[in-house]
Structures are given as structure tokens and as C-alpha cells.
Amino acid sequence: MTDGADRSWTYELKRDDLGTSRVVETSLDALADGEVRLKVSRVGLTANNVTYAVLGEAFDYWEFFPAADGWGIVPLWGFADVVESTVAGVDVGSRFYGYYPAAGHLVVRPGRVDSRGFRDASKHRENLTSPYNAYALSDTDPLYDVATEELQILFRPLYWTSFMFADWIIDNRLFGAQSVIISSASAKTAYGTAFELDRKDVRVIGLTSPGNKDFTAGLGCYDEVFTYDELDNLPADTPVMLADFTGKQSLPGTLRDHLGDALVKVAIGGMTNQQSASVGTIDDAGTETADHPVTFFAPQQMRKRFLDWGRDGITDRFAESWNAFLPVADTWVTVTVGDGPEGLENAWHDVYSGHADPAVGHIISF
């Protein structure tokens, strides 16, 4: 399917069966005053997007880009270009990094427009999580580099989560643990978290599948790597916390069986598995059990750090970590590029199935 002069499309998932999808043709209606139309250019698809879909109801991810009842449009991070504008300061031809629908186009209502970009002030987004409403103008974005655009598409949103998750763990002094176990350790957000924890001299243990063990061990950011069949080999003589990226309800309890009271904290950082656990939020920290872990929500820690450090402080700290991570990540991943709705469909089912090669990063051009 290709976009016509007045036609576009959306890629939608069945909310109660994320393996079922459809492509819906849409019309490009005339813009109202105060609106801008962006043509989505290039986006990434990773396990992070599976997390958005699995937690779509609980964390309102489906509300950013509404669809028909029973269907959802998964959010994707990437770049889009302005093709129509009624707003001064948001010019046709400008390129913006941000949060886009799985679709050919997005209409936004820019607010707080400045030299760095804008925020979408559309009515349906005004009560949704603020960081997801920001769009950064590539021409003035200090993190943008055309030479590394593909790595930015894949890792920038993930690494914000990794950076803030590691910061939250350290900010809470590892909740009394002496090391952090990271499950689904070959996943990009997981090893981004491990990279930042390792930089801060935290002992990190990776859990992964047998097929991904060599890849995970080769990353160099884990002190030890075990498979799920090797849980008996996990050290149980010092307190540990679990940073879980599988989303499997059974894993925390299984680890509790092996580690006993040595497992002092369970926090979910993402879900590479389609099964959604029963979870709390980080506001519930300290109240969770092995059967009811707390879910880390990066924007909450971001808001805390904006108060602690200020906007420039958090940006500078992230930039320093990002600049250390990017050249290393470039050696860890091979980019594969799909095209249009068909490419998006193929990438979604590859990642959603849980069988995606951890050394491959999916980018889709529209």
C-alpha cells in the first residue's frame, strides 16, 4: 500500500490478541487552524513497543493515537517531516524526532513552540504522560546526528528508559541489594540498563535463553551471565534485586524459590513476553511481593530528576551517558530496514513472537 495525495493508512493491533493486526486506509482531511500534518518517515520497532502494547490499557499507551473499539495503534519512536502547517514556527520540511503512530501520517496541534521543537497540545493527549508529547526539531537537537540516525531511532527511546531505570535503582541504593539480576538480558533496554549500572560500578548478572547466552556474555556489561536453566547456579549468599524484562508472571516466584530471602526487590523494566503480569507502579515501591512486582515507569523518575537536577542537569547527564553508549551499541547491532505497512507487519511479528535475533535492529521506512 502506498500513500496517495489524499490517502494514508494506520496499522492496528487487536487489543485482546496482539498477534492479530490489520491495515486500515484513511483519508487526509483538511487541517484546522492550529494543526500540523507530519508524514512519518522512519521508525524503530523493538521489544519496547511490545511493552507499550502489553501495558496499553494499564498505562494509557493506546490513548495517544486512538483507534476503533477493540483495536489499538502501537506507538513508535522515530522521525517525521512536516508536510502541511498552519502554525508559525513549525515549517514545512522540518524534521522532528518523537512519538509517532504506526501510520503514514500524524496530525498534531503544536503548543509551546520554540527553537527546540513543540509539544502536542491535542485535547486527547493533554492528560497523558508529558515526555511522550514532546517533538524535537532535528536542526537544533543536540542529540541529533544524521550519521547515526538509525542508532538514534533504535536506541534513543530505549536508552532513556535504561538510563532512568538504572538511575532509579542507584537512587534507591539498590534497595539493599549488592547486585542486580537482569532478565531477558539480551534485550536492548535490558542491556542498556546493564551498561549504565556497570558504568556506576554496580555488579550486574544477566539471565537469558541458551541461544542468546554467547551474545549476551559478549556485550561486556554483565559480570556473569546465566541461562534460565541455570538458576541453581545463581549466588544466594548476598542480597540481590531482579530487574525483570520478560514480563513472565512466573519468573519472580521461581527466583524466590531459588534465592529465598536473598531476593529483596523485584521491579519490571519492560516486557519481551506477551504475557502481562499483575503489577503495581513505582509509587507502590516497598509493597510488592514476588507475585506482585512493582513496574518501573520512566517518566516518574524523570519528573523527580527534573526537580533534583533541573532540565539542563538531566539533559547533560543523559547526553554524557548516551555518548558513551552509542559507539559501543554500534558494534552490538545490525540494522535491517523494512518498507511500509508490509515491513512493519513483518517486524512486529518477528519481535512480538519473542524469537527476534538480539543482534538485529528493525527500522521501517514509510
C-alpha positions in Angstrom: 0.0 0.0 0.0 1.3 3.5 -0.9 0.1 6.9 0.3 -1.9 8.8 -2.4 -2.2 12.6 -2.5 -5.2 12.4 -0.1 -4.9 9.0 1.4 -2.9 7.4 4.2 -3.1 4.3 6.5 -2.8 3.0 10.0 -1.5 -0.3 11.3 -3.7 -1.6 14.1 -3.5 -4.4 16.6 -6.4 -6.3 18.2 -6.1 -5.3 21.8 -7.0 -8.7 23.2 -4.9 -10.6 20.7 -1.8 -8.7 19.8 -0.8 -11.2 17.2 -3.8 -10.1 15.1 -3.3 -7.0 13.0 -4.9 -5.1 10.1 -4.0 -2.2 7.9 -6.8 0.5 7.6 -6.9 3.0 4.8 -7.6 6.6 5.9 -8.2 9.9 4.3 -6.1 13.1 4.8 -8.7 15.6 5.9 -8.1 19.3 5.6 -6.2 20.8 8.6 -7.9 23.1 11.0 -6.2 26.3 12.2 -3.5 25.4 14.7 -2.8 22.0 13.2 0.2 20.5 11.5 0.5 17.3 9.5 3.6 15.2 9.6 4.5 12.4 7.3 6.1 9.6 9.3 9.5 8.9 7.7 11.4 6.2 9.7 10.6 4.4 12.9 12.1 1.6 15.0 10.4 -1.5 16.4 11.8 -3.2 19.4 10.6 -5.2 22.5 9.9 -1.7 24.0 6.9 -1.4 21.6 5.7 -4.8 22.7 5.7 -3.4 26.3 3.6 -0.4 25.1 1.1 -2.9 23.7 1.0 -5.3 26.6 0.6 -2.4 29.0 -1.6 -0.4 26.7 -4.6 -0.4 28.9 -2.9 -0.1 32.3 -0.6 2.8 31.2 -2.8 4.5 28.6 -0.5 3.9 25.7 -3.4 3.2 23.5 -4.8 6.6 24.2 -2.0 8.5 22.3 -3.3 7.5 18.9 -7.0 6.4 19.2 -8.4 3.7 17.0 -11.7 1.9 16.7 -13.1 0.0 19.7 -11.1 -3.2 20.3 -8.2 -2.0 18.2 -5.0 -0.1 19.1 -2.3 1.7 17.3 1.1 0.9 18.9 3.3 4.0 19.4 6.7 4.0 17.7 9.7 6.3 18.1 11.4 7.9 15.1 11.4 10.8 12.7 8.7 12.5 10.6 8.7 15.5 8.3 6.2 18.4 8.2 4.2 18.3 5.0 1.4 20.8 5.9 1.4 23.5 8.6 -0.9 26.2 9.9 1.4 27.1 12.8 4.1 29.7 12.8 7.5 28.3 13.8 6.6 24.8 12.6 7.7 24.9 9.0 7.0 22.6 6.1 10.1 20.4 5.5 11.2 20.5 9.2 12.1 17.1 10.6 11.1 16.1 14.1 12.1 13.2 16.4 9.3 11.9 18.6 6.5 9.5 19.4 4.5 8.5 16.3 1.7 6.2 15.5 2.1 3.1 13.3 0.7 5.0 10.5 1.6 7.0 7.4 0.8 10.4 8.9 0.1 12.2 12.2 -1.9 15.4 12.8 -0.7 17.4 15.8 -1.7 20.7 17.5 1.6 22.2 18.5 1.9 24.1 21.7 4.8 25.7 23.5 6.6 26.1 20.2 10.2 27.2 20.4 13.6 26.8 18.7 13.9 23.2 20.1 10.5 21.9 18.9 7.0 21.7 20.3 4.6 19.7 22.4 1.4 18.2 21.0 -1.5 20.0 22.8 -4.2 17.9 21.2 -7.2 17.6 23.5 -7.0 13.8 23.8 -3.3 14.0 24.8 -3.4 16.7 27.4 -3.7 14.3 30.4 -1.3 11.7 29.0 2.4 11.4 30.1 4.1 14.6 29.2 7.5 13.4 27.9 5.7 11.4 25.2 4.1 14.6 23.8 7.4 16.3 23.0 8.8 16.6 19.5 12.4 17.7 19.0 13.4 19.7 15.9 16.4 17.8 14.4 18.1 21.1 13.2 18.6 22.2 16.8 18.5 18.9 18.7 21.9 18.5 20.5 21.5 14.7 20.4 20.8 14.5 16.6 23.4 13.4 14.2 22.4 12.4 10.7 25.3 9.9 10.6 23.8 8.0 13.5 20.1 8.4 12.8 19.4 4.7 12.6 21.0 4.1 16.0 19.0 7.0 17.4 15.8 5.5 16.1 16.6 2.2 17.7 18.2 3.2 21.0 17.3 6.7 22.0 13.9 5.9 23.5 15.1 2.7 24.9 18.2 4.3 26.4 16.1 7.0 28.1 14.3 4.1 29.9 17.6 2.3 30.6 19.2 5.4 31.9 16.3 6.3 34.2 15.8 2.7 35.4 19.5 2.4 36.3 19.3 5.9 38.0 16.2 4.8 39.9 17.9 1.7 41.2 21.0 3.6 42.2 18.9 6.5 43.7 17.3 3.9 45.9 20.7 2.3 46.8 19.8 -0.9 45.1 17.0 -1.4 47.7 19.6 -3.0 49.9 20.9 -5.4 47.3 24.5 -5.9 46.4 23.9 -6.9 42.8 21.2 -6.7 40.2 19.9 -9.6 38.2 18.6 -8.5 34.8 16.3 -11.0 32.9 15.9 -11.1 29.2 19.4 -9.7 29.3 19.9 -9.7 25.5 17.0 -7.2 25.0 18.1 -3.7 24.1 16.5 -1.9 27.0 17.9 -4.6 29.4 21.5 -4.3 28.2 21.2 -0.5 28.1 20.3 -0.7 31.8 23.2 -3.1 32.4 25.6 -0.7 30.6 24.7 2.2 32.8 24.7 0.2 36.0 28.1 -1.2 35.0 29.4 2.3 34.4 28.4 3.1 38.0 30.3 0.0 39.4 27.2 -2.0 40.2 27.5 -5.8 39.9 25.1 -7.0 37.2 24.1 -10.6 36.4 22.3 -11.4 33.2 19.6 -14.0 32.7 18.9 -15.1 29.1 17.9 -18.0 26.9 20.6 -20.6 25.9 20.5 -19.4 22.3 21.4 -15.8 23.4 23.9 -16.6 26.1 27.0 -16.1 23.9 25.7 -12.8 22.5 24.8 -11.5 26.0 28.1 -12.6 27.5 29.9 -10.9 24.6 28.4 -7.5 25.4 30.8 -7.0 28.2 28.4 -5.1 30.5 27.4 -8.2 32.6 29.7 -9.6 35.3 28.1 -13.0 34.9 25.5 -14.5 32.5 23.3 -17.5 33.2 20.5 -19.2 31.3 17.1 -19.8 32.7 18.1 -23.5 33.1 21.0 -22.4 35.3 19.1 -20.7 38.1 20.6 -23.1 40.7 24.0 -21.5 39.9 22.8 -18.0 40.9 24.6 -16.7 44.1 22.2 -16.8 47.0 24.6 -15.7 49.8 24.2 -11.9 49.3 21.1 -9.8 48.7 20.0 -9.3 45.1 17.2 -7.5 43.2 15.6 -8.5 40.0 15.2 -6.1 37.1 12.7 -8.1 35.0 12.3 -7.5 31.3 10.4 -10.7 30.5 7.0 -9.9 31.9 6.5 -13.5 32.8 4.4 -13.9 35.9 6.2 -17.0 37.0 9.8 -15.7 37.0 9.8 -13.7 40.3 8.3 -16.6 42.1 10.7 -19.1 40.5 13.7 -16.9 41.5 12.2 -16.6 45.1 12.2 -20.4 45.2 15.9 -20.5 44.3 17.1 -17.4 46.2 14.8 -17.2 49.2 15.2 -14.0 51.3 18.3 -13.1 49.2 15.8 -11.7 46.6 15.0 -8.3 48.2 13.3 -6.5 45.3 11.5 -7.2 42.1 11.0 -4.4 39.5 9.7 -4.8 36.0 11.5 -2.6 33.4 9.8 -4.0 30.3 8.1 -7.0 28.8 9.7 -9.0 26.0 7.0 -11.6 26.6 3.3 -11.1 25.6 2.1 -12.3 29.0 1.2 -9.3 31.2 2.0 -9.7 34.8 -0.2 -8.3 37.6 1.9 -5.3 38.6 2.0 -2.2 40.7 3.8 1.1 39.9 6.9 2.6 41.4 4.6 4.5 43.7 4.0 1.1 45.3 7.7 0.6 45.9 8.2 -1.5 49.1 4.8 -3.1 49.0 5.3 -5.6 46.2 5.8 -9.4 46.7 7.3 -12.0 44.4 3.8 -12.4 42.9 3.1 -8.7 42.6 6.2 -6.9 41.5 6.4 -3.1 41.0 6.6 -1.7 37.5 9.2 0.9 36.8 7.7 3.9 34.9 10.5 6.1 33.5 8.5 9.4 33.3 8.0 9.3 37.1 11.8 9.1 37.8 12.3 11.8 35.1 9.9 14.1 36.9 11.8 13.5 40.1 15.2 14.3 38.5 13.8 17.4 36.8 13.1 18.7 40.3 16.5 17.4 41.6 18.7 18.5 38.7 16.7 20.8 36.6 16.2 20.5 32.8 19.8 21.2 31.8 21.1 18.9 34.6 19.1 15.8 33.4 19.9 16.5 29.8 23.6 16.9 30.4 23.7 13.7 32.4 21.8 11.7 29.8 24.0 13.1 27.0 27.1 12.1 28.8 25.8 8.5 29.2 24.3 8.4 25.7 27.6 9.5 24.1 29.4 6.7 25.9 26.8 4.1 24.9 26.3 5.0 21.2 29.7 3.9 19.8 29.5 0.6 21.8 25.9 -0.1 20.7 27.0 0.4 17.1 29.1 -2.8 17.5 26.3 -4.8 19.0 23.5 -4.4 16.4 23.0 -4.9 12.7 20.2 -2.7 11.3 17.6 -4.3 9.0 15.2 -1.9 7.1 11.7 -2.8 6.1 9.4 -0.8 3.9 5.8 0.5 4.5 3.0 -1.4 6.2 4.3 -4.8 5.0 7.7 -4.1 6.5 6.0 -3.0 9.7 3.9 -6.2 9.8 6.9 -8.4 9.3 8.9 -6.6 12.0 6.0 -6.6 14.5 5.5 -10.4 14.3 9.2 -11.0 14.5 9.6 -9.0 17.7 6.3 -10.0 19.2 6.9 -13.7 18.7 9.9 -13.4 21.1 12.2 -15.0 18.5 13.9 -11.9 17.1 17.7 -12.0 16.8 19.0 -9.8 19.6 21.8 -8.6 17.2 19.3 -7.2 14.7 17.5 -3.9 15.0 14.3 -3.3 13.0 13.8 0.0 11.2 10.8 0.7 9.0 10.7 3.4 6.3 7.3 4.8 5.3 
